[in-house]
Amino acid sequence: MMDTCDYDIDYRQNDKYTGHDDSSIFMKNISKKMNSNRHLPNESCRVCGFEKTTGRNFGVTTCSTCKAFFRRNGRTGSSLPPCRFGGNCPVNERTRRQCPTCRLAKCF
């Protein structure tokens, strides 16, 4: 037979000074942190140079496509085709999809 708890703790109690419950304060703090990682107006993507960034991803200011590319290919052991031009491909907004090996190298 399982014992049941005699009391139930309500974690959403109102703060006696502000009248806000703890969960709303917690969510506001989370929201502030998330919004601080959004688009940085004066910075471009450090990988491809695209002007519209999504914030700091993996410690570097990147656009959403470079963020997704690194998330898919950045782990150790992922296999990419070797560069056909000796690892000297330009990586910019227009050419970022042409050589995944050079793009990944620029991520690091």
Beta strands, then each sheet from edge to edge (+ up, - down):
strand 1: 55-57
strand 2: 60-62
sheet 1: 1+ 2-
end
